[in-house]
Amino acid sequence: MILLAVLGLILGILVALAGVALKLLGLKPPLIFDKYPLKGIFYRVKFRIALLVLRRLRYRIYRRNEELLGSAEHLAKVDRAQQLGNDPKSYDVVSFMAANKEGHKLMVTLERRRRGVLKAALYLWLPESGLLSSPNLPDMVYFTTADGAESSEFRGGGFHVYQEASMRVWRIKYCGAQKTQGPEVRDMAVDLDLRFESSSAEHFDFNRDLSSALIADSIAREAWDEKFYSLLRSVNHIVEQRTHYEQNGELAGRVTLAGRGEVPLKMVGFRDHSFGTERCLSSINRYVYFALFLDDGSSMVVGSLSQPSFFLSSLKVGYVCSPSGRYQPLTGSNFELYSYGEKGTPPQHQNFIVRTEEREYLVQIQVEASALRYVGGDWESKVFNQFVACTVNGVSGQGHAEFLYRHKGGRPEDVAAGDPSWYQDIKRFERSLSLLEEEAGADGDFIF
């Protein structure tokens, strides 16, 4: 009896200590601008726990399945245009960013959603002609099929982007009008044909290859409350529903401008492919993203994301890619969102330091031009696209920057007036859901 009493007392003490520990880990750390957490008093303990869990999770999902995940069959499956499922949040996105020594810069992004909805944008910066952009911008929404039928291609609005060889070759075509920027905005007929080619199937998978230390740093800054543990229990499902990888390569081809003739283009760049069902822009507070292409043939991606609802209020991401195609994840960065454009206006100059396991890099950015676009079916966010020159450890380069902010103004009525009636019904139904109301006769097959 005495032994049982002692064991019960010890168990009670352990339970009490565990409860105290959970309470302490759930304390909210100091916040900058009420958004960005600093390192709390238990940061080191939480960092070590998070790092251990991340490494074990990645081993279970990726490392022990390397042969399967690296097979030609699997890569072909994830590289092609994806079939959008029944989930109304299903998405499939392919994007390209590129630049060269002459200062030419290209950004193309196409996001497929259900019922033939395509969200697309094209920016082309030519030093001799200035900035050209898609005619619908700042709106990105195109309707590519009759009566909202499903589509299986990255096609519409003058765009056609398609795969020619799995994980190696993609083709970018655009034929239509582009808007010129400057004092006088006018339409110009443009015919663009580019071929993206990578020297190998190597790529950077953000779920698999991002630095565990950087992710653990972000997680360790958060309050580990009941919502956090609930999210942790569903992390496997979340990972399965979100794929994002990038692959470096070369874009080559030509663009023909009405009245100006043909311009040959050859650029270093990368292709981004993202798909799944977990892409809710309305939950992102901010992000900043740099894609830099240097004169020595190397490239660099640096990002910082704030998504508090996902317990990633201050996540650093990125990698360096060597001229030979070797990817190294960033392991450190002093780029803090609150120091760059927090009030809604992106800076024209940025200087920051990032690190890999092998080297430290001083990055210096100078903005040459910029443009604004709105993303999401109801313009949930706005993105400032910047076209930049850069210097990294003394090596010159060119590239792109994106600054995303929340936008609460909605998609203007004059922009939405030309939408098909079925899409207008869907958007009204979505708004009624957001107000916890029901609208009689609304189509339940909606799109976020």
C-alpha positions in Angstrom: 0.0 0.0 0.0 2.8 2.4 0.9 4.5 1.6 -2.4 1.3 2.3 -4.3 0.9 5.6 -2.4 4.5 6.6 -3.2 4.0 5.7 -6.9 0.8 7.7 -7.0 2.5 10.7 -5.4 5.4 10.5 -7.9 2.9 10.2 -10.8 0.9 13.2 -9.5 4.1 15.2 -9.2 5.1 14.3 -12.8 1.7 15.2 -14.1 1.8 18.5 -12.3 5.2 19.3 -13.6 4.1 18.4 -17.1 1.2 20.7 -16.8 3.4 23.5 -15.5 5.9 22.9 -18.4 3.0 23.0 -21.0 1.8 26.3 -19.4 5.3 27.8 -19.6 5.8 26.6 -23.2 2.5 28.2 -24.1 3.5 31.7 -22.8 3.3 34.3 -25.5 6.7 35.9 -26.4 7.2 39.6 -26.9 5.9 40.8 -30.2 7.2 43.5 -32.6 4.3 45.5 -34.1 2.0 42.9 -32.4 2.9 40.4 -35.2 6.5 39.3 -35.1 7.6 37.2 -32.1 11.0 37.6 -30.4 12.8 34.8 -28.7 11.1 34.0 -25.4 12.6 32.8 -22.2 12.1 29.1 -23.2 13.3 29.6 -26.8 16.3 27.3 -26.6 14.3 24.4 -25.1 11.6 24.8 -27.7 14.1 25.1 -30.5 15.8 21.8 -29.6 12.4 20.1 -29.3 11.2 21.5 -32.6 14.5 20.6 -34.4 14.3 17.0 -33.1 10.7 16.6 -34.2 11.4 18.1 -37.6 14.3 15.9 -38.3 12.4 12.7 -37.4 9.4 13.8 -39.4 11.5 14.5 -42.5 13.4 11.2 -42.1 10.1 9.3 -42.0 8.5 11.1 -44.9 11.5 11.8 -47.2 14.9 10.3 -46.3 13.8 6.7 -45.9 11.7 7.0 -49.2 14.5 8.7 -51.3 14.5 5.9 -53.9 10.8 6.1 -54.5 10.6 10.0 -54.4 13.6 10.2 -56.8 12.3 7.8 -59.3 11.5 8.9 -62.8 7.9 7.7 -62.4 7.3 9.8 -59.3 9.0 12.9 -60.8 7.0 12.6 -63.9 3.8 12.5 -61.8 4.6 15.6 -59.8 6.0 17.6 -62.7 3.0 17.5 -65.1 -0.1 19.7 -64.9 -2.1 18.2 -62.0 -5.7 17.1 -62.1 -7.6 19.4 -59.8 -9.6 17.4 -57.3 -13.1 17.9 -55.8 -11.8 20.1 -53.1 -12.8 23.7 -54.0 -9.4 24.9 -52.8 -7.5 22.8 -55.3 -4.8 24.7 -57.2 -1.9 24.1 -59.6 0.6 26.8 -60.2 3.6 27.1 -62.5 5.8 30.2 -62.5 9.1 31.4 -64.1 11.5 34.1 -63.1 14.6 34.9 -65.1 17.2 37.6 -65.9 20.5 38.2 -67.7 23.5 40.5 -67.6 21.9 42.8 -70.2 19.2 43.6 -67.7 16.3 41.7 -69.4 13.9 40.3 -66.8 10.9 38.0 -67.1 8.2 36.9 -64.6 5.4 34.6 -65.7 2.9 32.9 -63.3 -0.2 30.9 -64.1 -2.4 29.4 -61.4 -5.1 26.9 -62.4 -8.2 26.7 -60.3 -11.4 24.6 -60.8 -13.9 25.3 -63.5 -11.4 26.8 -65.9 -10.4 29.8 -63.8 -6.8 30.9 -64.5 -5.0 33.5 -62.5 -2.1 34.7 -64.7 0.4 37.5 -65.0 3.4 38.3 -67.2 6.0 41.0 -66.7 8.8 41.6 -69.2 11.4 44.3 -68.4 13.5 45.3 -71.4 16.1 48.1 -70.7 15.5 49.5 -74.1 11.7 49.5 -74.0 10.8 49.6 -70.3 8.3 47.4 -68.5 5.6 45.5 -70.4 2.8 43.7 -68.5 -0.4 41.6 -69.1 -3.3 43.8 -70.2 -5.7 42.7 -67.3 -3.2 43.6 -64.6 -3.5 44.5 -61.7 -6.3 41.9 -62.0 -5.1 38.3 -62.7 -8.4 36.4 -63.3 -9.1 34.8 -66.6 -12.0 32.5 -67.6 -10.6 29.9 -70.0 -13.6 27.5 -70.7 -17.2 27.8 -71.7 -19.7 27.8 -68.8 -17.1 26.9 -66.3 -16.0 23.6 -67.7 -12.9 22.0 -66.2 -9.5 22.5 -67.8 -6.4 20.4 -67.7 -3.9 22.8 -69.2 -2.0 26.0 -68.4 -3.7 27.8 -71.2 -5.8 30.9 -71.6 -5.7 34.6 -72.0 -3.0 34.3 -74.7 -0.9 32.1 -72.6 0.2 28.5 -73.2 2.7 26.9 -70.8 3.4 23.2 -71.2 5.9 20.5 -70.5 8.1 19.0 -73.2 10.3 16.7 -71.1 9.6 15.7 -67.5 11.8 17.8 -65.0 13.9 19.1 -67.9 12.1 21.2 -70.5 9.1 23.5 -70.4 7.8 25.9 -73.1 6.3 29.4 -72.5 4.2 31.0 -75.2 2.3 34.2 -75.1 0.5 35.9 -78.0 -1.5 39.0 -77.4 -1.4 42.5 -76.1 0.9 43.8 -73.4 0.6 47.2 -71.7 3.5 49.6 -71.8 4.3 51.6 -68.6 5.3 55.2 -68.2 3.6 58.5 -68.8 1.5 57.0 -71.7 0.0 53.6 -71.1 -0.9 51.8 -74.4 -1.3 48.3 -75.7 1.4 46.6 -77.8 1.1 43.4 -79.7 3.6 40.8 -78.3 4.5 37.3 -79.5 6.7 35.5 -77.0 8.2 32.0 -77.4 10.7 30.7 -74.8 12.1 27.4 -73.9 13.1 26.6 -70.3 15.7 23.8 -69.9 17.3 22.4 -66.8 20.6 20.5 -67.1 19.3 17.7 -64.7 16.2 16.7 -62.8 17.7 18.1 -59.6 15.4 20.6 -57.8 14.8 22.2 -54.4 11.7 20.8 -52.6 10.6 23.3 -50.0 9.0 20.5 -47.8 12.1 18.4 -48.0 15.1 20.7 -48.4 14.4 23.9 -46.4 16.8 24.2 -43.4 15.3 22.4 -40.4 17.1 24.9 -38.2 15.3 27.9 -39.8 11.9 26.2 -39.5 12.7 25.3 -35.8 13.7 28.9 -35.1 10.3 30.1 -36.3 8.3 27.5 -34.4 10.3 28.1 -31.2 9.3 31.7 -31.2 5.6 30.9 -31.1 3.3 30.2 -28.1 2.8 26.5 -27.9 -0.9 26.5 -26.9 -3.8 24.1 -27.6 -4.2 25.5 -31.2 -0.5 24.7 -31.8 -0.8 21.1 -30.6 -3.9 20.6 -32.7 -2.1 21.8 -35.8 0.8 19.5 -34.9 -1.5 16.5 -34.9 -2.5 17.2 -38.4 0.9 18.1 -39.8 1.1 14.9 -41.9 -2.1 15.8 -43.7 -1.0 19.4 -44.3 2.4 18.3 -45.8 0.6 15.9 -48.1 -1.7 18.7 -49.4 1.0 21.2 -50.2 3.9 20.6 -52.7 6.3 23.4 -53.8 9.6 22.9 -55.6 11.9 25.1 -57.7 14.3 24.1 -60.4 17.0 26.3 -61.9 17.8 26.4 -65.6 18.1 28.5 -68.7 15.4 30.3 -70.7 16.1 31.0 -74.3 14.0 32.1 -77.3 12.6 35.4 -78.6 10.0 38.0 -78.2 8.5 40.0 -81.1 7.2 43.5 -80.4 4.9 45.2 -82.8 6.8 48.0 -84.5 10.1 47.1 -82.9 10.9 43.7 -84.4 12.3 40.6 -82.8 14.4 40.6 -79.6 16.4 37.4 -78.8 16.4 36.4 -75.2 18.7 34.2 -73.2 18.4 34.3 -69.4 19.2 32.3 -66.3 16.1 31.5 -64.3 14.0 29.0 -62.4 10.7 27.3 -62.7 8.4 27.0 -59.7 5.7 24.3 -59.5 3.2 24.3 -56.6 0.0 22.3 -56.2 -2.4 21.0 -53.5 -5.3 22.3 -51.5 -3.5 24.3 -48.8 -3.0 27.7 -50.4 -5.1 30.3 -48.4 -3.8 33.8 -49.2 -6.1 35.3 -46.7 -4.2 33.8 -43.8 -0.8 35.3 -44.9 0.1 38.5 -43.1 3.1 39.3 -45.3 5.9 37.8 -47.3 9.0 39.1 -49.1 10.7 37.0 -51.8 13.9 37.6 -53.8 15.0 35.7 -56.9 18.5 36.8 -57.8 20.6 35.6 -60.8 24.3 36.5 -60.7 26.8 37.1 -63.5 28.9 34.1 -62.4 26.1 31.7 -63.2 24.9 31.2 -59.6 21.5 32.1 -58.3 19.9 32.8 -54.9 16.4 32.7 -53.5 15.7 34.5 -50.2 12.3 34.7 -48.5 10.6 35.7 -45.3 7.0 34.7 -44.5 4.6 35.8 -41.8 1.6 33.4 -41.5 0.6 33.5 -37.8 -2.4 31.2 -38.2 0.0 28.5 -39.3 2.3 29.3 -36.3 5.0 30.7 -38.7 4.9 34.4 -37.8 8.5 34.8 -38.9 9.8 32.1 -41.2 13.0 32.5 -43.2 13.4 30.4 -46.4 15.7 30.1 -49.3 18.7 28.5 -51.0 21.8 29.2 -53.1 22.3 27.4 -56.4 25.8 27.0 -57.9 26.5 27.3 -61.6 26.7 23.5 -61.7 23.2 23.2 -60.3 24.1 22.3 -56.6 21.5 23.5 -54.1 22.4 24.6 -50.6 19.6 25.7 -48.2 20.0 29.0 -46.3 20.7 28.3 -42.6 20.6 31.9 -41.4 19.2 35.3 -42.4 19.0 38.8 -40.8 16.2 39.9 -43.2 13.4 40.8 -40.8 10.0 41.7 -42.3 9.4 44.5 -39.7 12.5 46.3 -40.9 11.5 46.4 -44.6 8.3 48.0 -45.8 6.1 47.2 -42.8 3.9 50.2 -43.4 2.9 49.1 -46.8 5.5 50.7 -49.1 8.4 48.5 -50.2 11.8 50.1 -49.9 13.9 50.9 -53.0 17.1 49.7 -51.4 17.7 46.6 -49.3 20.9 45.3 -47.7 21.0 42.1 -45.7 23.1 39.0 -44.9 22.3 35.4 -45.4 24.2 32.2 -44.7 24.6 28.6 -45.8 26.6 26.0 -44.0 29.6 26.9 -46.1 29.5 30.6 -46.6 28.0 34.0 -45.7 26.6 36.4 -48.3 26.1 40.2 -48.2 23.2 41.0 -50.5 22.6 44.5 -51.8 19.5 45.4 -53.8 18.7 48.4 -56.0 15.1 48.6 -57.5 14.9 49.7 -61.2 11.1 49.4 -61.7 8.1 48.1 -60.0 4.4 47.1 -60.6 1.4 46.2 -58.5 -1.0 43.3 -58.9 -3.7 41.7 -56.8 -3.9 38.0 -56.1 -6.9 35.9 -55.0 -10.4 35.6 -56.3 -11.4 38.6 -54.2 -8.1 40.4 -54.2 -7.2 39.1 -50.7 -3.6 40.2 -51.1 -1.6 42.7 -53.2 1.9 42.1 -54.5 4.5 44.7 -55.4 6.7 43.2 -58.1 10.1 44.8 -58.2 12.7 44.4 -61.0 16.1 44.9 -59.4 19.8 45.0 -59.9 21.9 43.4 -57.1 25.4 42.7 -55.8 26.1 39.6 -53.8 29.6 39.5 -52.2 30.8 41.8 -54.9 29.3 39.8 -57.8 26.8 41.7 -59.9 23.4 40.4 -60.9 19.8 41.0 -61.8 16.6 39.7 -60.4 13.1 40.1 -58.9 11.6 40.9 -55.6 8.0 40.4 -54.4 6.4 42.2 -51.4 3.0 40.8 -50.5 0.6 42.6 -48.1 -3.0 41.9 -47.0 -5.7 43.7 -49.0 -9.2 44.2 -47.6 -10.7 46.4 -50.3 -12.1 43.4 -52.3 -12.2 43.1 -56.1 -13.8 46.2 -57.5 -17.3 46.0 -59.0 -16.2 47.5 -62.3 -13.5 44.8 -62.7 -15.9 42.0 -61.7 -18.7 43.2 -63.9 -17.5 41.2 -66.9 -17.2 37.9 -65.0 -19.5 35.1 -66.1 -22.8 34.9 -64.1 -21.9 31.5 -62.6 -18.7 33.0 -61.2 -20.5 36.0 -59.8 -22.9 33.6 -58.0 -20.0 31.7 -56.6 -18.4 34.8 -55.2 -21.6 36.0 -53.6 -22.0 32.6 -52.0 -18.5 32.8 -50.6 -19.1 36.2 -49.2 -22.3 34.9 -47.5 -20.3 32.1 -46.0 -17.8 34.6 -44.6 -20.7 36.4 -42.9 -22.1 33.0 -41.7 -25.2 33.6 -43.8 -27.0 31.5 -46.4 -28.0 32.8 -49.8 -30.8 31.0 -51.4 -30.1 29.6 -54.8 -26.3 30.0 -54.6 -24.1 27.4 -56.3 -22.4 25.3 -53.7 -19.4 24.4 -55.9 -17.3 27.4 -54.9 -13.8 28.5 -55.3 -11.5 30.1 -52.8 
